[in-house]
Amino acid sequence: MKIRVASMWLDESAIAPHFLAHYAWADEIVVLLDDATTDDSAAICRKFAATVIPHHFDRGLDDVIKSDRLTRAASWPGADWIFLVDADEIVFPAGGENARSFLSRQSADVVWSPMWQIYRHRTESTLDPAAPPAPQRRHGPRAVHHEKPVAFRQSAIISKGISLAPGGHGYDADTGSIVFESEETLLGVHWARADVDIAVRRHAVRAARLSPENLRRNHGTHYISFTEESIRAECAAHLDAPQLF
């Protein structure tokens, strides 16, 4: 069984070493790197032998373009399963089982994961990339923030015309095709950014780059509603009053 991890990044150097170390069990990690990236994400990926593919969004950030590129990367030959995750999403099976063993016993085409909205420590230096992910990162509300499909059988992506969506990780399939979803789920934690300056800058960049088509479809427009004050207040609340579980 061959497993490929696919992820689309913009300025993810703060998280990159932990993401790449966590998914080191995969046969291949493919990072679709936005060419607006200004940090050393590409160099970190090369250090971990991850494949980096620069992407240019000439009409602004557009979910249709993102979906096309993610689906193409997932469809390249040489993989049995595709993990579609954002840079701040750490996904793993329950009970200490490894992902390869978990997927080998799945008969479904798609596996979902609840994503807890769990917040990072004040600095990344306190985290050990080699240690189990969940115990280090259980900060924030225990309630599930959202649920996403995160693992896809490649043969189903190709034969059933599955189109992968960025961010929310939804997917579309050809009319009439049946995509079987697993009753078992993986576990996931979603790191919100503890570095408030990075959070402010990223939200501003994303809001400014939304394409006219995204605005028309109301995709990603939640970035426009954020203000610097609201982002700073949210980050402060999670750092100063973490709920531990």
TORKOL-4160 file (C-alpha; in steps of 0.2 Angstrom, whole numbers, padded with zeros to 4 digits, m for minus):
245
<pt num="1" X="0000" Y="0000" Z="0000"/>
<pt num="2" X="0006" Y="0017" Z="m0005"/>
<pt num="3" X="0000" Y="0033" Z="0004"/>
<pt num="4" X="0002" Y="0051" Z="m0002"/>
<pt num="5" X="m0001" Y="0066" Z="0008"/>
<pt num="6" X="m0006" Y="0082" Z="m0001"/>
<pt num="7" X="m0007" Y="0099" Z="0006"/>
<pt num="8" X="m0008" Y="0117" Z="m0001"/>
<pt num="9" X="0003" Y="0130" Z="0009"/>
<pt num="10" X="0006" Y="0148" Z="0010"/>
<pt num="11" X="0020" Y="0154" Z="0023"/>
<pt num="12" X="0019" Y="0138" Z="0034"/>
<pt num="13" X="0037" Y="0138" Z="0041"/>
<pt num="14" X="0031" Y="0139" Z="0059"/>
<pt num="15" X="0021" Y="0123" Z="0057"/>
<pt num="16" X="0031" Y="0114" Z="0043"/>
<pt num="17" X="0043" Y="0104" Z="0053"/>
<pt num="18" X="0030" Y="0097" Z="0065"/>
<pt num="19" X="0018" Y="0093" Z="0050"/>
<pt num="20" X="0032" Y="0085" Z="0040"/>
<pt num="21" X="0038" Y="0075" Z="0055"/>
<pt num="22" X="0020" Y="0069" Z="0059"/>
<pt num="23" X="0017" Y="0063" Z="0041"/>
<pt num="24" X="0034" Y="0055" Z="0039"/>
<pt num="25" X="0026" Y="0038" Z="0039"/>
<pt num="26" X="0018" Y="0042" Z="0022"/>
<pt num="27" X="0027" Y="0036" Z="0006"/>
<pt num="28" X="0026" Y="0053" Z="m0002"/>
<pt num="29" X="0022" Y="0071" Z="0004"/>
<pt num="30" X="0017" Y="0083" Z="m0010"/>
<pt num="31" X="0016" Y="0102" Z="m0005"/>
<pt num="32" X="0007" Y="0113" Z="m0017"/>
<pt num="33" X="0016" Y="0129" Z="m0012"/>
<pt num="34" X="0008" Y="0146" Z="m0016"/>
<pt num="35" X="0021" Y="0157" Z="m0025"/>
<pt num="36" X="0016" Y="0172" Z="m0014"/>
<pt num="37" X="0025" Y="0162" Z="0000"/>
<pt num="38" X="0039" Y="0173" Z="0007"/>
<pt num="39" X="0046" Y="0162" Z="0021"/>
<pt num="40" X="0057" Y="0146" Z="0020"/>
<pt num="41" X="0043" Y="0133" Z="0018"/>
<pt num="42" X="0051" Y="0126" Z="0002"/>
<pt num="43" X="0068" Y="0124" Z="0011"/>
<pt num="44" X="0060" Y="0115" Z="0025"/>
<pt num="45" X="0051" Y="0103" Z="0014"/>
<pt num="46" X="0067" Y="0099" Z="0004"/>
<pt num="47" X="0075" Y="0095" Z="0021"/>
<pt num="48" X="0061" Y="0082" Z="0024"/>
<pt num="49" X="0062" Y="0076" Z="0006"/>
<pt num="50" X="0044" Y="0082" Z="0002"/>
<pt num="51" X="0040" Y="0086" Z="m0016"/>
<pt num="52" X="0036" Y="0105" Z="m0018"/>
<pt num="53" X="0026" Y="0111" Z="m0032"/>
<pt num="54" X="0025" Y="0130" Z="m0034"/>
<pt num="55" X="0008" Y="0137" Z="m0039"/>
<pt num="56" X="0003" Y="0154" Z="m0046"/>
<pt num="57" X="m0014" Y="0161" Z="m0044"/>
<pt num="58" X="m0015" Y="0174" Z="m0058"/>
<pt num="59" X="m0033" Y="0179" Z="m0054"/>
<pt num="60" X="m0032" Y="0178" Z="m0035"/>
<pt num="61" X="m0036" Y="0165" Z="m0023"/>
<pt num="62" X="m0049" Y="0154" Z="m0031"/>
<pt num="63" X="m0057" Y="0138" Z="m0025"/>
<pt num="64" X="m0060" Y="0131" Z="m0042"/>
<pt num="65" X="m0042" Y="0132" Z="m0046"/>
<pt num="66" X="m0036" Y="0125" Z="m0029"/>
<pt num="67" X="m0048" Y="0111" Z="m0032"/>
<pt num="68" X="m0042" Y="0107" Z="m0049"/>
<pt num="69" X="m0024" Y="0107" Z="m0043"/>
<pt num="70" X="m0027" Y="0096" Z="m0027"/>
<pt num="71" X="m0037" Y="0084" Z="m0038"/>
<pt num="72" X="m0023" Y="0082" Z="m0050"/>
<pt num="73" X="m0010" Y="0080" Z="m0037"/>
<pt num="74" X="m0020" Y="0066" Z="m0029"/>
<pt num="75" X="m0023" Y="0058" Z="m0046"/>
<pt num="76" X="m0005" Y="0056" Z="m0051"/>
<pt num="77" X="0000" Y="0037" Z="m0052"/>
<pt num="78" X="0008" Y="0028" Z="m0038"/>
<pt num="79" X="m0003" Y="0029" Z="m0023"/>
<pt num="80" X="m0017" Y="0019" Z="m0016"/>
<pt num="81" X="m0023" Y="0032" Z="m0003"/>
<pt num="82" X="m0022" Y="0051" Z="m0002"/>
<pt num="83" X="m0022" Y="0061" Z="0014"/>
<pt num="84" X="m0029" Y="0078" Z="0010"/>
<pt num="85" X="m0024" Y="0090" Z="0025"/>
<pt num="86" X="m0020" Y="0108" Z="0028"/>
<pt num="87" X="m0003" Y="0112" Z="0036"/>
<pt num="88" X="m0012" Y="0115" Z="0053"/>
<pt num="89" X="m0021" Y="0098" Z="0053"/>
<pt num="90" X="m0013" Y="0084" Z="0062"/>
<pt num="91" X="m0023" Y="0068" Z="0058"/>
<pt num="92" X="m0020" Y="0050" Z="0066"/>
<pt num="93" X="m0030" Y="0034" Z="0070"/>
<pt num="94" X="m0037" Y="0031" Z="0088"/>
<pt num="95" X="m0028" Y="0020" Z="0101"/>
<pt num="96" X="m0011" Y="0022" Z="0094"/>
<pt num="97" X="m0014" Y="0012" Z="0078"/>
<pt num="98" X="m0003" Y="0017" Z="0063"/>
<pt num="99" X="m0012" Y="0025" Z="0048"/>
<pt num="100" X="m0006" Y="0011" Z="0036"/>
<pt num="101" X="m0014" Y="m0002" Z="0047"/>
<pt num="102" X="m0030" Y="0008" Z="0049"/>
<pt num="103" X="m0032" Y="0011" Z="0030"/>
<pt num="104" X="m0027" Y="m0007" Z="0025"/>
<pt num="105" X="m0043" Y="m0014" Z="0034"/>
<pt num="106" X="m0055" Y="m0001" Z="0026"/>
<pt num="107" X="m0067" Y="m0006" Z="0012"/>
<pt num="108" X="m0073" Y="0012" Z="0010"/>
<pt num="109" X="m0067" Y="0025" Z="m0002"/>
<pt num="110" X="m0067" Y="0040" Z="0010"/>
<pt num="111" X="m0063" Y="0042" Z="0028"/>
<pt num="112" X="m0068" Y="0057" Z="0038"/>
<pt num="113" X="m0060" Y="0065" Z="0053"/>
<pt num="114" X="m0068" Y="0076" Z="0067"/>
<pt num="115" X="m0056" Y="0091" Z="0069"/>
<pt num="116" X="m0055" Y="0098" Z="0086"/>
<pt num="117" X="m0051" Y="0116" Z="0087"/>
<pt num="118" X="m0036" Y="0114" Z="0098"/>
<pt num="119" X="m0023" Y="0128" Z="0100"/>
<pt num="120" X="m0005" Y="0128" Z="0100"/>
<pt num="121" X="0007" Y="0131" Z="0114"/>
<pt num="122" X="0014" Y="0149" Z="0116"/>
<pt num="123" X="0030" Y="0144" Z="0106"/>
<pt num="124" X="0034" Y="0129" Z="0095"/>
<pt num="125" X="0050" Y="0126" Z="0105"/>
<pt num="126" X="0040" Y="0117" Z="0118"/>
<pt num="127" X="0033" Y="0104" Z="0106"/>
<pt num="128" X="0042" Y="0088" Z="0101"/>
<pt num="129" X="0039" Y="0083" Z="0083"/>
<pt num="130" X="0043" Y="0064" Z="0088"/>
<pt num="131" X="0031" Y="0063" Z="0102"/>
<pt num="132" X="0012" Y="0058" Z="0100"/>
<pt num="133" X="0002" Y="0073" Z="0093"/>
<pt num="134" X="m0013" Y="0073" Z="0103"/>
<pt num="135" X="m0007" Y="0074" Z="0121"/>
<pt num="136" X="0004" Y="0089" Z="0117"/>
<pt num="137" X="m0010" Y="0099" Z="0108"/>
<pt num="138" X="m0025" Y="0097" Z="0118"/>
<pt num="139" X="m0028" Y="0115" Z="0121"/>
<pt num="140" X="m0044" Y="0124" Z="0118"/>
<pt num="141" X="m0063" Y="0118" Z="0118"/>
<pt num="142" X="m0065" Y="0100" Z="0117"/>
<pt num="143" X="m0081" Y="0102" Z="0106"/>
<pt num="144" X="m0078" Y="0096" Z="0088"/>
<pt num="145" X="m0076" Y="0112" Z="0078"/>
<pt num="146" X="m0080" Y="0103" Z="0061"/>
<pt num="147" X="m0078" Y="0087" Z="0052"/>
<pt num="148" X="m0069" Y="0084" Z="0036"/>
<pt num="149" X="m0066" Y="0070" Z="0023"/>
<pt num="150" X="m0047" Y="0068" Z="0024"/>
<pt num="151" X="m0042" Y="0051" Z="0017"/>
<pt num="152" X="m0047" Y="0045" Z="m0001"/>
<pt num="153" X="m0044" Y="0029" Z="m0010"/>
<pt num="154" X="m0035" Y="0035" Z="m0026"/>
<pt num="155" X="m0044" Y="0023" Z="m0038"/>
<pt num="156" X="m0061" Y="0031" Z="m0032"/>
<pt num="157" X="m0054" Y="0048" Z="m0036"/>
<pt num="158" X="m0050" Y="0043" Z="m0053"/>
<pt num="159" X="m0065" Y="0031" Z="m0057"/>
<pt num="160" X="m0079" Y="0040" Z="m0049"/>
<pt num="161" X="m0073" Y="0058" Z="m0054"/>
<pt num="162" X="m0071" Y="0064" Z="m0037"/>
<pt num="163" X="m0066" Y="0082" Z="m0036"/>
<pt num="164" X="m0057" Y="0087" Z="m0020"/>
<pt num="165" X="m0061" Y="0104" Z="m0012"/>
<pt num="166" X="m0048" Y="0114" Z="m0002"/>
<pt num="167" X="m0050" Y="0121" Z="0016"/>
<pt num="168" X="m0067" Y="0113" Z="0020"/>
<pt num="169" X="m0062" Y="0097" Z="0011"/>
<pt num="170" X="m0078" Y="0093" Z="0004"/>
<pt num="171" X="m0079" Y="0083" Z="m0012"/>
<pt num="172" X="m0090" Y="0081" Z="m0028"/>
<pt num="173" X="m0092" Y="0065" Z="m0038"/>
<pt num="174" X="m0100" Y="0062" Z="m0055"/>
<pt num="175" X="m0119" Y="0061" Z="m0055"/>
<pt num="176" X="m0124" Y="0043" Z="m0052"/>
<pt num="177" X="m0108" Y="0037" Z="m0044"/>
<pt num="178" X="m0108" Y="0030" Z="m0026"/>
<pt num="179" X="m0094" Y="0035" Z="m0014"/>
<pt num="180" X="m0094" Y="0024" Z="0001"/>
<pt num="181" X="m0089" Y="0032" Z="0017"/>
<pt num="182" X="m0081" Y="0023" Z="0031"/>
<pt num="183" X="m0090" Y="0021" Z="0048"/>
<pt num="184" X="m0074" Y="0022" Z="0056"/>
<pt num="185" X="m0066" Y="0039" Z="0058"/>
<pt num="186" X="m0048" Y="0046" Z="0060"/>
<pt num="187" X="m0044" Y="0059" Z="0074"/>
<pt num="188" X="m0038" Y="0076" Z="0070"/>
<pt num="189" X="m0032" Y="0092" Z="0079"/>
<pt num="190" X="m0033" Y="0109" Z="0071"/>
<pt num="191" X="m0020" Y="0121" Z="0077"/>
<pt num="192" X="m0026" Y="0139" Z="0077"/>
<pt num="193" X="m0011" Y="0151" Z="0076"/>
<pt num="194" X="m0004" Y="0156" Z="0093"/>
<pt num="195" X="0007" Y="0169" Z="0084"/>
<pt num="196" X="m0004" Y="0184" Z="0083"/>
<pt num="197" X="0007" Y="0193" Z="0071"/>
<pt num="198" X="0007" Y="0179" Z="0059"/>
<pt num="199" X="m0012" Y="0177" Z="0060"/>
<pt num="200" X="m0015" Y="0195" Z="0057"/>
<pt num="201" X="m0004" Y="0195" Z="0042"/>
<pt num="202" X="m0011" Y="0179" Z="0034"/>
<pt num="203" X="m0029" Y="0185" Z="0036"/>
<pt num="204" X="m0025" Y="0201" Z="0028"/>
<pt num="205" X="m0016" Y="0193" Z="0013"/>
<pt num="206" X="m0030" Y="0180" Z="0010"/>
<pt num="207" X="m0044" Y="0193" Z="0011"/>
<pt num="208" X="m0034" Y="0204" Z="m0002"/>
<pt num="209" X="m0031" Y="0190" Z="m0014"/>
<pt num="210" X="m0049" Y="0183" Z="m0015"/>
<pt num="211" X="m0053" Y="0181" Z="m0033"/>
<pt num="212" X="m0069" Y="0189" Z="m0041"/>
<pt num="213" X="m0076" Y="0172" Z="m0043"/>
<pt num="214" X="m0073" Y="0167" Z="m0025"/>
<pt num="215" X="m0082" Y="0183" Z="m0020"/>
<pt num="216" X="m0097" Y="0180" Z="m0031"/>
<pt num="217" X="m0098" Y="0162" Z="m0024"/>
<pt num="218" X="m0095" Y="0168" Z="m0006"/>
<pt num="219" X="m0080" Y="0156" Z="m0004"/>
<pt num="220" X="m0067" Y="0162" Z="0008"/>
<pt num="221" X="m0076" Y="0178" Z="0012"/>
<pt num="222" X="m0076" Y="0175" Z="0030"/>
<pt num="223" X="m0058" Y="0182" Z="0030"/>
<pt num="224" X="m0065" Y="0199" Z="0025"/>
<pt num="225" X="m0075" Y="0200" Z="0042"/>
<pt num="226" X="m0060" Y="0198" Z="0053"/>
<pt num="227" X="m0052" Y="0213" Z="0060"/>
<pt num="228" X="m0034" Y="0215" Z="0067"/>
<pt num="229" X="m0043" Y="0218" Z="0084"/>
<pt num="230" X="m0054" Y="0203" Z="0083"/>
<pt num="231" X="m0039" Y="0192" Z="0078"/>
<pt num="232" X="m0028" Y="0198" Z="0092"/>
<pt num="233" X="m0042" Y="0196" Z="0105"/>
<pt num="234" X="m0046" Y="0178" Z="0100"/>
<pt num="235" X="m0027" Y="0173" Z="0101"/>
<pt num="236" X="m0025" Y="0182" Z="0118"/>
<pt num="237" X="m0040" Y="0172" Z="0125"/>
<pt num="238" X="m0033" Y="0155" Z="0119"/>
<pt num="239" X="m0016" Y="0159" Z="0126"/>
<pt num="240" X="m0021" Y="0166" Z="0142"/>
<pt num="241" X="m0036" Y="0155" Z="0147"/>
<pt num="242" X="m0033" Y="0138" Z="0138"/>
<pt num="243" X="m0045" Y="0124" Z="0142"/>
<pt num="244" X="m0036" Y="0108" Z="0145"/>
<pt num="245" X="m0043" Y="0091" Z="0143"/>
